[in-house]
């Protein structure tokens, strides 16, 4: 299996966690799409 490392860089509150969460969800790596606001994000 080939691994790819990426980085997401932006200003504070630009949506980095939301974008990363959505990418993981669409790729099938996480089952639920969490929200930073609710405190249930996988990455936060």
mmCIF entry with sequence, helices, sheets and N, C-alpha, C, O atoms, coordinates in Angstrom:
data_MODEL
# 
_entry.id   MODEL 
# 
_entity.id                         1 
_entity.type                       polymer 
_entity.pdbx_number_of_molecules   1 
# 
_entity_poly.entity_id                      1 
_entity_poly.type                           'polypeptide(L)' 
_entity_poly.nstd_linkage                   no 
_entity_poly.nstd_monomer                   no 
_entity_poly.pdbx_seq_one_letter_code       
;(UNK)(UNK)(UNK)(UNK)(UNK)(UNK)(UNK)(UNK)(UNK)(UNK)(UNK)(UNK)(UNK)(UNK)(UNK)(UNK)
(UNK)(UNK)(UNK)(UNK)(UNK)(UNK)(UNK)(UNK)(UNK)(UNK)(UNK)(UNK)(UNK)(UNK)(UNK)(UNK)
(UNK)(UNK)(UNK)(UNK)(UNK)(UNK)(UNK)(UNK)(UNK)(UNK)(UNK)(UNK)
;
_entity_poly.pdbx_seq_one_letter_code_can   XXXXXXXXXXXXXXXXXXXXXXXXXXXXXXXXXXXXXXXXXXXX 
_entity_poly.pdbx_strand_id                 A 
# 
loop_
_entity_poly_seq.entity_id 
_entity_poly_seq.num 
_entity_poly_seq.mon_id 
_entity_poly_seq.hetero 
1 1  UNK n 
1 2  UNK n 
1 3  UNK n 
1 4  UNK n 
1 5  UNK n 
1 6  UNK n 
1 7  UNK n 
1 8  UNK n 
1 9  UNK n 
1 10 UNK n 
1 11 UNK n 
1 12 UNK n 
1 13 UNK n 
1 14 UNK n 
1 15 UNK n 
1 16 UNK n 
1 17 UNK n 
1 18 UNK n 
1 19 UNK n 
1 20 UNK n 
1 21 UNK n 
1 22 UNK n 
1 23 UNK n 
1 24 UNK n 
1 25 UNK n 
1 26 UNK n 
1 27 UNK n 
1 28 UNK n 
1 29 UNK n 
1 30 UNK n 
1 31 UNK n 
1 32 UNK n 
1 33 UNK n 
1 34 UNK n 
1 35 UNK n 
1 36 UNK n 
1 37 UNK n 
1 38 UNK n 
1 39 UNK n 
1 40 UNK n 
1 41 UNK n 
1 42 UNK n 
1 43 UNK n 
1 44 UNK n 
# 
_struct_asym.id          A 
_struct_asym.entity_id   1 
# 
_struct_conf.conf_type_id            HELX_P 
_struct_conf.id                      HELX_P1 
_struct_conf.pdbx_PDB_helix_id       AA1 
_struct_conf.beg_label_comp_id       UNK 
_struct_conf.beg_label_asym_id       A 
_struct_conf.beg_label_seq_id        16 
_struct_conf.pdbx_beg_PDB_ins_code   ? 
_struct_conf.end_label_comp_id       UNK 
_struct_conf.end_label_asym_id       A 
_struct_conf.end_label_seq_id        26 
_struct_conf.pdbx_end_PDB_ins_code   ? 
_struct_conf.beg_auth_comp_id        UNK 
_struct_conf.beg_auth_asym_id        A 
_struct_conf.beg_auth_seq_id         16 
_struct_conf.end_auth_comp_id        UNK 
_struct_conf.end_auth_asym_id        A 
_struct_conf.end_auth_seq_id         26 
_struct_conf.pdbx_PDB_helix_class    1 
_struct_conf.details                 ? 
_struct_conf.pdbx_PDB_helix_length   11 
# 
_struct_conf_type.id          HELX_P 
_struct_conf_type.criteria    ? 
_struct_conf_type.reference   ? 
# 
loop_
_atom_site.group_PDB 
_atom_site.id 
_atom_site.type_symbol 
_atom_site.label_atom_id 
_atom_site.label_alt_id 
_atom_site.label_comp_id 
_atom_site.label_asym_id 
_atom_site.label_entity_id 
_atom_site.label_seq_id 
_atom_site.pdbx_PDB_ins_code 
_atom_site.Cartn_x 
_atom_site.Cartn_y 
_atom_site.Cartn_z 
_atom_site.occupancy 
_atom_site.B_iso_or_equiv 
_atom_site.pdbx_formal_charge 
_atom_site.auth_seq_id 
_atom_site.auth_comp_id 
_atom_site.auth_asym_id 
_atom_site.auth_atom_id 
_atom_site.pdbx_PDB_model_num 
ATOM 1   N N  . UNK A 1 1  ? 0.836   -1.175 0.000  1.00 0.00 ? 1  UNK A N  1 
ATOM 2   C CA . UNK A 1 1  ? 0.000   0.000  0.000  1.00 0.00 ? 1  UNK A CA 1 
ATOM 3   C C  . UNK A 1 1  ? 0.885   1.244  0.000  1.00 0.00 ? 1  UNK A C  1 
ATOM 4   O O  . UNK A 1 1  ? 1.794   1.369  0.820  1.00 0.00 ? 1  UNK A O  1 
ATOM 5   N N  . UNK A 1 2  ? 0.618   2.135  -0.900 1.00 0.00 ? 2  UNK A N  1 
ATOM 6   C CA . UNK A 1 2  ? 1.383   3.365  -1.015 1.00 0.00 ? 2  UNK A CA 1 
ATOM 7   C C  . UNK A 1 2  ? 0.820   4.414  -0.062 1.00 0.00 ? 2  UNK A C  1 
ATOM 8   O O  . UNK A 1 2  ? -0.394  4.607  0.012  1.00 0.00 ? 2  UNK A O  1 
ATOM 9   N N  . UNK A 1 3  ? 1.706   5.090  0.666  1.00 0.00 ? 3  UNK A N  1 
ATOM 10  C CA . UNK A 1 3  ? 1.287   6.141  1.589  1.00 0.00 ? 3  UNK A CA 1 
ATOM 11  C C  . UNK A 1 3  ? 1.653   7.499  1.016  1.00 0.00 ? 3  UNK A C  1 
ATOM 12  O O  . UNK A 1 3  ? 2.722   7.679  0.433  1.00 0.00 ? 3  UNK A O  1 
ATOM 13  N N  . UNK A 1 4  ? 0.756   8.441  1.191  1.00 0.00 ? 4  UNK A N  1 
ATOM 14  C CA . UNK A 1 4  ? 0.986   9.807  0.737  1.00 0.00 ? 4  UNK A CA 1 
ATOM 15  C C  . UNK A 1 4  ? 0.844   10.734 1.935  1.00 0.00 ? 4  UNK A C  1 
ATOM 16  O O  . UNK A 1 4  ? -0.140  10.657 2.672  1.00 0.00 ? 4  UNK A O  1 
ATOM 17  N N  . UNK A 1 5  ? 1.814   11.601 2.130  1.00 0.00 ? 5  UNK A N  1 
ATOM 18  C CA . UNK A 1 5  ? 1.760   12.579 3.210  1.00 0.00 ? 5  UNK A CA 1 
ATOM 19  C C  . UNK A 1 5  ? 1.453   13.941 2.614  1.00 0.00 ? 5  UNK A C  1 
ATOM 20  O O  . UNK A 1 5  ? 2.104   14.378 1.665  1.00 0.00 ? 5  UNK A O  1 
ATOM 21  N N  . UNK A 1 6  ? 0.458   14.606 3.177  1.00 0.00 ? 6  UNK A N  1 
ATOM 22  C CA . UNK A 1 6  ? 0.085   15.935 2.704  1.00 0.00 ? 6  UNK A CA 1 
ATOM 23  C C  . UNK A 1 6  ? 0.056   16.900 3.876  1.00 0.00 ? 6  UNK A C  1 
ATOM 24  O O  . UNK A 1 6  ? 0.048   16.488 5.036  1.00 0.00 ? 6  UNK A O  1 
ATOM 25  N N  . UNK A 1 7  ? 0.039   18.167 3.567  1.00 0.00 ? 7  UNK A N  1 
ATOM 26  C CA . UNK A 1 7  ? -0.076  19.198 4.590  1.00 0.00 ? 7  UNK A CA 1 
ATOM 27  C C  . UNK A 1 7  ? -1.115  20.219 4.183  1.00 0.00 ? 7  UNK A C  1 
ATOM 28  O O  . UNK A 1 7  ? -1.235  20.566 3.008  1.00 0.00 ? 7  UNK A O  1 
ATOM 29  N N  . UNK A 1 8  ? -1.860  20.695 5.153  1.00 0.00 ? 8  UNK A N  1 
ATOM 30  C CA . UNK A 1 8  ? -2.855  21.739 4.915  1.00 0.00 ? 8  UNK A CA 1 
ATOM 31  C C  . UNK A 1 8  ? -2.475  22.915 5.802  1.00 0.00 ? 8  UNK A C  1 
ATOM 32  O O  . UNK A 1 8  ? -2.459  22.803 7.027  1.00 0.00 ? 8  UNK A O  1 
ATOM 33  N N  . UNK A 1 9  ? -2.173  24.031 5.176  1.00 0.00 ? 9  UNK A N  1 
ATOM 34  C CA . UNK A 1 9  ? -1.712  25.213 5.897  1.00 0.00 ? 9  UNK A CA 1 
ATOM 35  C C  . UNK A 1 9  ? -2.634  26.379 5.583  1.00 0.00 ? 9  UNK A C  1 
ATOM 36  O O  . UNK A 1 9  ? -2.919  26.657 4.418  1.00 0.00 ? 9  UNK A O  1 
ATOM 37  N N  . UNK A 1 10 ? -3.100  27.058 6.619  1.00 0.00 ? 10 UNK A N  1 
ATOM 38  C CA . UNK A 1 10 ? -3.966  28.227 6.444  1.00 0.00 ? 10 UNK A CA 1 
ATOM 39  C C  . UNK A 1 10 ? -4.013  28.999 7.754  1.00 0.00 ? 10 UNK A C  1 
ATOM 40  O O  . UNK A 1 10 ? -3.504  28.548 8.780  1.00 0.00 ? 10 UNK A O  1 
ATOM 41  N N  . UNK A 1 11 ? -4.628  30.158 7.698  1.00 0.00 ? 11 UNK A N  1 
ATOM 42  C CA . UNK A 1 11 ? -4.792  30.978 8.893  1.00 0.00 ? 11 UNK A CA 1 
ATOM 43  C C  . UNK A 1 11 ? -5.745  30.304 9.872  1.00 0.00 ? 11 UNK A C  1 
ATOM 44  O O  . UNK A 1 11 ? -6.460  29.367 9.517  1.00 0.00 ? 11 UNK A O  1 
ATOM 45  N N  . UNK A 1 12 ? -5.745  30.787 11.095 1.00 0.00 ? 12 UNK A N  1 
ATOM 46  C CA . UNK A 1 12 ? -6.640  30.265 12.129 1.00 0.00 ? 12 UNK A CA 1 
ATOM 47  C C  . UNK A 1 12 ? -8.097  30.448 11.695 1.00 0.00 ? 12 UNK A C  1 
ATOM 48  O O  . UNK A 1 12 ? -8.448  31.449 11.070 1.00 0.00 ? 12 UNK A O  1 
ATOM 49  N N  . UNK A 1 13 ? -8.927  29.482 12.032 1.00 0.00 ? 13 UNK A N  1 
ATOM 50  C CA . UNK A 1 13 ? -10.365 29.501 11.702 1.00 0.00 ? 13 UNK A CA 1 
ATOM 51  C C  . UNK A 1 13 ? -10.652 29.533 10.206 1.00 0.00 ? 13 UNK A C  1 
ATOM 52  O O  . UNK A 1 13 ? -11.681 30.056 9.779  1.00 0.00 ? 13 UNK A O  1 
ATOM 53  N N  . UNK A 1 14 ? -9.744  28.976 9.410  1.00 0.00 ? 14 UNK A N  1 
ATOM 54  C CA . UNK A 1 14 ? -9.942  28.956 7.959  1.00 0.00 ? 14 UNK A CA 1 
ATOM 55  C C  . UNK A 1 14 ? -10.652 27.686 7.490  1.00 0.00 ? 14 UNK A C  1 
ATOM 56  O O  . UNK A 1 14 ? -11.044 27.594 6.326  1.00 0.00 ? 14 UNK A O  1 
ATOM 57  N N  . UNK A 1 15 ? -10.820 26.710 8.377  1.00 0.00 ? 15 UNK A N  1 
ATOM 58  C CA . UNK A 1 15 ? -11.521 25.485 8.007  1.00 0.00 ? 15 UNK A CA 1 
ATOM 59  C C  . UNK A 1 15 ? -10.620 24.295 7.733  1.00 0.00 ? 15 UNK A C  1 
ATOM 60  O O  . UNK A 1 15 ? -11.035 23.353 7.058  1.00 0.00 ? 15 UNK A O  1 
ATOM 61  N N  . UNK A 1 16 ? -9.397  24.317 8.243  1.00 0.00 ? 16 UNK A N  1 
ATOM 62  C CA . UNK A 1 16 ? -8.461  23.216 8.005  1.00 0.00 ? 16 UNK A CA 1 
ATOM 63  C C  . UNK A 1 16 ? -8.981  21.887 8.552  1.00 0.00 ? 16 UNK A C  1 
ATOM 64  O O  . UNK A 1 16 ? -8.926  20.864 7.868  1.00 0.00 ? 16 UNK A O  1 
ATOM 65  N N  . UNK A 1 17 ? -9.477  21.906 9.769  1.00 0.00 ? 17 UNK A N  1 
ATOM 66  C CA . UNK A 1 17 ? -9.989  20.680 10.376 1.00 0.00 ? 17 UNK A CA 1 
ATOM 67  C C  . UNK A 1 17 ? -11.228 20.191 9.642  1.00 0.00 ? 17 UNK A C  1 
ATOM 68  O O  . UNK A 1 17 ? -11.381 18.991 9.416  1.00 0.00 ? 17 UNK A O  1 
ATOM 69  N N  . UNK A 1 18 ? -12.106 21.100 9.272  1.00 0.00 ? 18 UNK A N  1 
ATOM 70  C CA . UNK A 1 18 ? -13.323 20.736 8.547  1.00 0.00 ? 18 UNK A CA 1 
ATOM 71  C C  . UNK A 1 18 ? -12.978 20.107 7.206  1.00 0.00 ? 18 UNK A C  1 
ATOM 72  O O  . UNK A 1 18 ? -13.569 19.098 6.822  1.00 0.00 ? 18 UNK A O  1 
ATOM 73  N N  . UNK A 1 19 ? -12.031 20.694 6.494  1.00 0.00 ? 19 UNK A N  1 
ATOM 74  C CA . UNK A 1 19 ? -11.597 20.146 5.209  1.00 0.00 ? 19 UNK A CA 1 
ATOM 75  C C  . UNK A 1 19 ? -10.958 18.776 5.390  1.00 0.00 ? 19 UNK A C  1 
ATOM 76  O O  . UNK A 1 19 ? -11.274 17.839 4.656  1.00 0.00 ? 19 UNK A O  1 
ATOM 77  N N  . UNK A 1 20 ? -10.066 18.657 6.359  1.00 0.00 ? 20 UNK A N  1 
ATOM 78  C CA . UNK A 1 20 ? -9.388  17.382 6.606  1.00 0.00 ? 20 UNK A CA 1 
ATOM 79  C C  . UNK A 1 20 ? -10.380 16.298 6.996  1.00 0.00 ? 20 UNK A C  1 
ATOM 80  O O  . UNK A 1 20 ? -10.276 15.156 6.550  1.00 0.00 ? 20 UNK A O  1 
ATOM 81  N N  . UNK A 1 21 ? -11.339 16.667 7.831  1.00 0.00 ? 21 UNK A N  1 
ATOM 82  C CA . UNK A 1 21 ? -12.381 15.729 8.255  1.00 0.00 ? 21 UNK A CA 1 
ATOM 83  C C  . UNK A 1 21 ? -13.202 15.260 7.051  1.00 0.00 ? 21 UNK A C  1 
ATOM 84  O O  . UNK A 1 21 ? -13.503 14.073 6.928  1.00 0.00 ? 21 UNK A O  1 
ATOM 85  N N  . UNK A 1 22 ? -13.560 16.179 6.178  1.00 0.00 ? 22 UNK A N  1 
ATOM 86  C CA . UNK A 1 22 ? -14.346 15.841 4.987  1.00 0.00 ? 22 UNK A CA 1 
ATOM 87  C C  . UNK A 1 22 ? -13.555 14.926 4.046  1.00 0.00 ? 22 UNK A C  1 
ATOM 88  O O  . UNK A 1 22 ? -14.122 14.003 3.462  1.00 0.00 ? 22 UNK A O  1 
ATOM 89  N N  . UNK A 1 23 ? -12.269 15.173 3.899  1.00 0.00 ? 23 UNK A N  1 
ATOM 90  C CA . UNK A 1 23 ? -11.432 14.318 3.049  1.00 0.00 ? 23 UNK A CA 1 
ATOM 91  C C  . UNK A 1 23 ? -11.361 12.896 3.600  1.00 0.00 ? 23 UNK A C  1 
ATOM 92  O O  . UNK A 1 23 ? -11.475 11.928 2.847  1.00 0.00 ? 23 UNK A O  1 
ATOM 93  N N  . UNK A 1 24 ? -11.174 12.772 4.907  1.00 0.00 ? 24 UNK A N  1 
ATOM 94  C CA . UNK A 1 24 ? -11.136 11.444 5.525  1.00 0.00 ? 24 UNK A CA 1 
ATOM 95  C C  . UNK A 1 24 ? -12.475 10.733 5.388  1.00 0.00 ? 24 UNK A C  1 
ATOM 96  O O  . UNK A 1 24 ? -12.517 9.527  5.146  1.00 0.00 ? 24 UNK A O  1 
ATOM 97  N N  . UNK A 1 25 ? -13.560 11.470 5.542  1.00 0.00 ? 25 UNK A N  1 
ATOM 98  C CA . UNK A 1 25 ? -14.901 10.891 5.432  1.00 0.00 ? 25 UNK A CA 1 
ATOM 99  C C  . UNK A 1 25 ? -15.172 10.399 4.011  1.00 0.00 ? 25 UNK A C  1 
ATOM 100 O O  . UNK A 1 25 ? -15.650 9.281  3.818  1.00 0.00 ? 25 UNK A O  1 
ATOM 101 N N  . UNK A 1 26 ? -14.868 11.229 3.025  1.00 0.00 ? 26 UNK A N  1 
ATOM 102 C CA . UNK A 1 26 ? -15.102 10.860 1.619  1.00 0.00 ? 26 UNK A CA 1 
ATOM 103 C C  . UNK A 1 26 ? -14.228 9.683  1.192  1.00 0.00 ? 26 UNK A C  1 
ATOM 104 O O  . UNK A 1 26 ? -14.624 8.889  0.339  1.00 0.00 ? 26 UNK A O  1 
ATOM 105 N N  . UNK A 1 27 ? -13.038 9.571  1.788  1.00 0.00 ? 27 UNK A N  1 
ATOM 106 C CA . UNK A 1 27 ? -12.140 8.461  1.467  1.00 0.00 ? 27 UNK A CA 1 
ATOM 107 C C  . UNK A 1 27 ? -12.552 7.174  2.179  1.00 0.00 ? 27 UNK A C  1 
ATOM 108 O O  . UNK A 1 27 ? -12.020 6.103  1.886  1.00 0.00 ? 27 UNK A O  1 
ATOM 109 N N  . UNK A 1 28 ? -13.498 7.278  3.113  1.00 0.00 ? 28 UNK A N  1 
ATOM 110 C CA . UNK A 1 28 ? -13.957 6.101  3.833  1.00 0.00 ? 28 UNK A CA 1 
ATOM 111 C C  . UNK A 1 28 ? -13.107 5.728  5.028  1.00 0.00 ? 28 UNK A C  1 
ATOM 112 O O  . UNK A 1 28 ? -13.221 4.618  5.548  1.00 0.00 ? 28 UNK A O  1 
ATOM 113 N N  . UNK A 1 29 ? -12.257 6.640  5.473  1.00 0.00 ? 29 UNK A N  1 
ATOM 114 C CA . UNK A 1 29 ? -11.385 6.355  6.610  1.00 0.00 ? 29 UNK A CA 1 
ATOM 115 C C  . UNK A 1 29 ? -12.043 6.609  7.960  1.00 0.00 ? 29 UNK A C  1 
ATOM 116 O O  . UNK A 1 29 ? -11.588 6.082  8.975  1.00 0.00 ? 29 UNK A O  1 
ATOM 117 N N  . UNK A 1 30 ? -13.103 7.407  7.986  1.00 0.00 ? 30 UNK A N  1 
ATOM 118 C CA . UNK A 1 30 ? -13.883 7.615  9.203  1.00 0.00 ? 30 UNK A CA 1 
ATOM 119 C C  . UNK A 1 30 ? -15.358 7.427  8.864  1.00 0.00 ? 30 UNK A C  1 
ATOM 120 O O  . UNK A 1 30 ? -15.777 7.689  7.737  1.00 0.00 ? 30 UNK A O  1 
ATOM 121 N N  . UNK A 1 31 ? -16.140 6.974  9.835  1.00 0.00 ? 31 UNK A N  1 
ATOM 122 C CA . UNK A 1 31 ? -17.550 6.657  9.585  1.00 0.00 ? 31 UNK A CA 1 
ATOM 123 C C  . UNK A 1 31 ? -18.473 7.857  9.721  1.00 0.00 ? 31 UNK A C  1 
ATOM 124 O O  . UNK A 1 31 ? -19.472 7.957  9.009  1.00 0.00 ? 31 UNK A O  1 
ATOM 125 N N  . UNK A 1 32 ? -18.146 8.767  10.632 1.00 0.00 ? 32 UNK A N  1 
ATOM 126 C CA . UNK A 1 32 ? -19.014 9.915  10.887 1.00 0.00 ? 32 UNK A CA 1 
ATOM 127 C C  . UNK A 1 32 ? -18.282 11.216 10.607 1.00 0.00 ? 32 UNK A C  1 
ATOM 128 O O  . UNK A 1 32 ? -17.111 11.376 10.948 1.00 0.00 ? 32 UNK A O  1 
ATOM 129 N N  . UNK A 1 33 ? -18.985 12.128 9.988  1.00 0.00 ? 33 UNK A N  1 
ATOM 130 C CA . UNK A 1 33 ? -18.428 13.443 9.703  1.00 0.00 ? 33 UNK A CA 1 
ATOM 131 C C  . UNK A 1 33 ? -18.724 14.342 10.895 1.00 0.00 ? 33 UNK A C  1 
ATOM 132 O O  . UNK A 1 33 ? -19.856 14.791 11.074 1.00 0.00 ? 33 UNK A O  1 
ATOM 133 N N  . UNK A 1 34 ? -17.703 14.604 11.712 1.00 0.00 ? 34 UNK A N  1 
ATOM 134 C CA . UNK A 1 34 ? -17.883 15.415 12.912 1.00 0.00 ? 34 UNK A CA 1 
ATOM 135 C C  . UNK A 1 34 ? -17.791 16.905 12.617 1.00 0.00 ? 34 UNK A C  1 
ATOM 136 O O  . UNK A 1 34 ? -17.460 17.324 11.508 1.00 0.00 ? 34 UNK A O  1 
ATOM 137 N N  . UNK A 1 35 ? -18.093 17.688 13.642 1.00 0.00 ? 35 UNK A N  1 
ATOM 138 C CA . UNK A 1 35 ? -18.022 19.147 13.532 1.00 0.00 ? 35 UNK A CA 1 
ATOM 139 C C  . UNK A 1 35 ? -17.155 19.692 14.662 1.00 0.00 ? 35 UNK A C  1 
ATOM 140 O O  . UNK A 1 35 ? -17.244 19.232 15.800 1.00 0.00 ? 35 UNK A O  1 
ATOM 141 N N  . UNK A 1 36 ? -16.332 20.658 14.345 1.00 0.00 ? 36 UNK A N  1 
ATOM 142 C CA . UNK A 1 36 ? -15.489 21.297 15.348 1.00 0.00 ? 36 UNK A CA 1 
ATOM 143 C C  . UNK A 1 36 ? -16.372 22.012 16.369 1.00 0.00 ? 36 UNK A C  1 
ATOM 144 O O  . UNK A 1 36 ? -16.090 21.979 17.567 1.00 0.00 ? 36 UNK A O  1 
ATOM 145 N N  . UNK A 1 37 ? -17.439 22.656 15.897 1.00 0.00 ? 37 UNK A N  1 
ATOM 146 C CA . UNK A 1 37 ? -18.357 23.395 16.776 1.00 0.00 ? 37 UNK A CA 1 
ATOM 147 C C  . UNK A 1 37 ? -18.945 22.501 17.866 1.00 0.00 ? 37 UNK A C  1 
ATOM 148 O O  . UNK A 1 37 ? -19.094 22.923 19.012 1.00 0.00 ? 37 UNK A O  1 
ATOM 149 N N  . UNK A 1 38 ? -19.273 21.276 17.502 1.00 0.00 ? 38 UNK A N  1 
ATOM 150 C CA . UNK A 1 38 ? -19.899 20.339 18.438 1.00 0.00 ? 38 UNK A CA 1 
ATOM 151 C C  . UNK A 1 38 ? -18.879 19.577 19.281 1.00 0.00 ? 38 UNK A C  1 
ATOM 152 O O  . UNK A 1 38 ? -19.241 18.902 20.245 1.00 0.00 ? 38 UNK A O  1 
ATOM 153 N N  . UNK A 1 39 ? -17.601 19.688 18.911 1.00 0.00 ? 39 UNK A N  1 
ATOM 154 C CA . UNK A 1 39 ? -16.557 18.985 19.648 1.00 0.00 ? 39 UNK A CA 1 
ATOM 155 C C  . UNK A 1 39 ? -16.475 17.502 19.337 1.00 0.00 ? 39 UNK A C  1 
ATOM 156 O O  . UNK A 1 39 ? -15.867 16.746 20.095 1.00 0.00 ? 39 UNK A O  1 
ATOM 157 N N  . UNK A 1 40 ? -17.082 17.071 18.226 1.00 0.00 ? 40 UNK A N  1 
ATOM 158 C CA . UNK A 1 40 ? -17.044 15.650 17.883 1.00 0.00 ? 40 UNK A CA 1 
ATOM 159 C C  . UNK A 1 40 ? -16.232 15.364 16.620 1.00 0.00 ? 40 UNK A C  1 
ATOM 160 O O  . UNK A 1 40 ? -16.394 14.315 15.997 1.00 0.00 ? 40 UNK A O  1 
ATOM 161 N N  . UNK A 1 41 ? -15.366 16.294 16.250 1.00 0.00 ? 41 UNK A N  1 
ATOM 162 C CA . UNK A 1 41 ? -14.498 16.092 15.092 1.00 0.00 ? 41 UNK A CA 1 
ATOM 163 C C  . UNK A 1 41 ? -13.433 15.050 15.429 1.00 0.00 ? 41 UNK A C  1 
ATOM 164 O O  . UNK A 1 41 ? -12.912 15.029 16.544 1.00 0.00 ? 41 UNK A O  1 
ATOM 165 N N  . UNK A 1 42 ? -13.117 14.205 14.485 1.00 0.00 ? 42 UNK A N  1 
ATOM 166 C CA . UNK A 1 42 ? -12.120 13.150 14.674 1.00 0.00 ? 42 UNK A CA 1 
ATOM 167 C C  . UNK A 1 42 ? -10.732 13.745 14.921 1.00 0.00 ? 42 UNK A C  1 
ATOM 168 O O  . UNK A 1 42 ? -9.961  13.208 15.716 1.00 0.00 ? 42 UNK A O  1 
ATOM 169 N N  . UNK A 1 43 ? -10.419 14.828 14.259 1.00 0.00 ? 43 UNK A N  1 
ATOM 170 C CA . UNK A 1 43 ? -9.077  15.404 14.320 1.00 0.00 ? 43 UNK A CA 1 
ATOM 171 C C  . UNK A 1 43 ? -8.897  16.471 15.387 1.00 0.00 ? 43 UNK A C  1 
ATOM 172 O O  . UNK A 1 43 ? -7.770  16.893 15.648 1.00 0.00 ? 43 UNK A O  1 
ATOM 173 N N  . UNK A 1 44 ? -9.955  16.906 15.994 1.00 0.00 ? 44 UNK A N  1 
ATOM 174 C CA . UNK A 1 44 ? -9.836  18.033 16.928 1.00 0.00 ? 44 UNK A CA 1 
ATOM 175 C C  . UNK A 1 44 ? -9.972  17.601 18.356 1.00 0.00 ? 44 UNK A C  1 
ATOM 176 O O  . UNK A 1 44 ? -9.895  18.431 19.262 1.00 0.00 ? 44 UNK A O  1 
# 
